[in-house]
Amino acid sequence: DLESHLKRCQQLSVTVLTDHQDLNNTELKTILNSIAPRQYRIRAKLRTYKPQKIYQSIKLHCSKCNSLQEVPDGDNFDLILQGAAVTAPNPELHNTSWYDSVMWTTQDQNQRKIAIHFVKHDEMLQQPEDTLLMVEGGTLKEVWKLTKRFKCVIPVRSTEDHLELLDLSAPFLLQGNIKYYGCKQCSTPKPIKSLSSIAAEQRPSWEPSEVAQVLGIEPLQYVFVMKFTLVDGTGALNAYLFDY
């Protein structure tokens, strides 16, 4: 496990952190005074690393604007779903040429109205494992139940004349246990009816990248980011790890 490995590295007096066997060791002081980019081999001690918890290393990165942001937590998504559920689904947007709709009212005191829109292919519903559906008015628990059964789930809300995505603080697509997010700065969300172009394909795959493209979303990628501070007695060097 990476965390215990890093702690062991800290306890060692000297750690080889890069492995260019053909290069001589270079002092950190020399590297700090050099112009990048160059390759070096160093012998250094790991003084600190951040973040301390490995799960905090996972961030969301936009390759277009190069922004890096925290992964929203489930509570935030739940609040957005609750806010969207205040507006009842618009029945006039149900059962179009490219999706079938089902709506019901919950039995609890809130009597929420939930609508699920199943996207069709060749005017037929696909097998659940191949189906993309859109859900309105669902709770976080209900949305996760749907992701266990169906290939893709998109949380939506209805306006007077079309279905649309929720706030981009929420995922624009859920597939299995993965939440896909879009960049607020670089995305220009389009109405959900844009998805009908994928439904019309010979074999719709509902790939997240393709869904993002037709919906005007610039997708964020999950990245692993860490910062290490290395010392060797001549200076301190910050090293950053950034990986998909």
N, C-alpha and C positions, 0 to 999 in steps of 0.2 A: 504494500500500500504506500502510496506516494508520500503521505504525511509522515509516517514513521521513518521512511527512507530519508526524508529531508532532515528530520531530527537527528538521525544517525550522522548525516553529513555535517551538521552543526557541531557534533561532539568530536569529530575528527579534527586533529590539529591542522592537517593539510589535506585538501581534496583536489584531485585532478578533475576539472570541470569541462575541459575541451580536449579532444583526443587527436591532435595533429602530430603524429609521431615523427614526421619529417621536419618539424619546426623545433627550434630551441625555445626554452621557456623565456617569456618576456615579463618584466615587472609591470605591475598595473600603472605605475607612475609614467612609464614610457608610453603605454597605450593611451593614457589620458591626454598626453601631449602630442599624439599623432593625429593625422587627418584620416578619417574614414573614407571608403571602406578598405579594410585590410584584414588578413587572417593572422591570428596569433594562437600560440599554445601557452596556457597559464597554469600556475600552481597557486591556488588561493583557498582561503577559508570562507565558508558561507557564514556571514554574520547574521543576516536576517532574511526572511522571505515574507511576502505578502501576496494574497490574503492568508491569514492563519488557518481558516477553514477552507478545505479544498472546494466545496460546493460553491463558495463565493467567487471562485475563479471563472465560472461560466458567465459570459456576457453575450450581448447581442450586438452584432456589427453590421453596419450598412456599407457595402462596398462602393456605393455611389458618392455619398457625402463623407465617408470615412468616420462616421460617429460611432461611439461605443457607449452602450447603455446597460443598465441592470435588467435582468430578466424579471418581469412583473410577477408578483406572487399570486396564488390562487384567490386570496381574499379580494384583491383588486378586480379580478375577472368576475367574481361572484357579485360584487357591487355594481359593475357595469350591466350584468345580466338582470339584476333586480331593477335597475333604473329603466332598462329597455322594456321590462315586463309591465311597467305602469301603463304603457300604451297598448291597447288591445290590438290583435292582428286585424288587418283590413280584409274582410271577406271578398271584396271585389278583386283582390289580387290572387285569389285561389284558383286552382285547376286551370292552368294555361295549357298551351299546346306542347310545352316542353317539361312541365312538372305536374304531378298530382298532389293535392293537399288534403290533410286531415286536421280537424280542429276539435278540441274538447275543453271542458271546464273542469278544473281540479275540485276535489271534494272538501278541501280545507276551507277555513273561514275567509281566506282572501279570494277564493273562487277565481283563480287566475285562468286566463284563456291561453292555451298553448296551441300553436300551429306547427305542423311539420310538412314540408314540401319535398316530395321525392322526385328527383330529376329522372326523366324518362329518356330512353334511347330507342329510336325507331318506333315511337309511340307505345313502347312497352317498358314496364319496370324491370330493372336489372336484378340480379341476385344481390342480397344484402352486402356481400363482401366486395361487390363492384359498384355499389350505389353511393352517389353523393346526395346528401340531403341538407336542407336549410331548416333551422329551427327558430321559432319566435316564442318568447315568453317562458322559456325553460330555465330552471335553476342550474347551478353548477353540477349538482349531483345527477340531474336528469340528462344534461349534456354529456357527461362522462359515460352514462349508461348507453347512450346512443353510439358513442365512439367504439364501444366494445362490440357492437353488432354490425355497424355499417362502415364502409371504407373511409368516407370523408364526411365531416360535419361542419357546416358554416353557420355561425350564429348571426341572425339578421333581425331587422325590425322593418315595419311597413310604414310608408308615407301615404299620401293621398293617391299617388299614381305609380309607385314602384317599391320593390323590396330593396333595401340597402344594407351595407355592412354596418356593424356597430362602430363606436369610437375605436381608433387604431391602437388604443391602450390595451384592447382586447385582441386575442388572436383572430386572424381573418379565416383561419382554417384549422381544424383539429383532425389528426389522423393517428389512430391508435392512441398512444399516450404522449404524442408529440404535439406541441402547440406552435403554430407558425405565425410569426408577427411581421407586420409591415412597418416601414420607416414613415413616421408622421411627416417628416420634412420633405421627403422625395416622392411620396405616393400621391396620386390624384385618383381617389376611388371612383369607380364607375358603378352604375346601377347593376344589380344582380343579374338582370336579363342578358348582360354581356356573356354570361356562362352558357347561354343557349348555343353559342358557336361551337363549344367543346362537345356539348350533348349531341350535336349534329354530325360529329366525326364518326368514321366507320367503327373505330373501337376506342371509345373515350377511356383514357387512363387515369384522369383526374390527378395528374402529377402536380404537386404543390407549386412548382415553378410556372407551369402552364396556367394554372388557376390564377396565380398572382398576376401574370402578364395580362390576361384578358380583363381582370378586375382593376387594372391600373395601379397595382401595388408593387412597390419596390421592396422585395423580401429582405428581412434581416437574417443573418446567419449566426448560429451559435458558435462562439469561439472560446478558447481556453487561454486565459491571460494570467501571468504571474510576474512578480518582480523579485529579483534576488539581489542582495547587496554582498559583493565579494571583497575580501581584504587580503593583502599579503604583506603588510608592514610598510609598503611604500605608498599606498593609496587605497582608496575605496572606489569600486566600480559598480554601477547599477546595471544589471542585465535583465532584459525583458523577454519573456516567452509569450508568443502570440501564435496560436495554431488552431486550424479548423478541425 
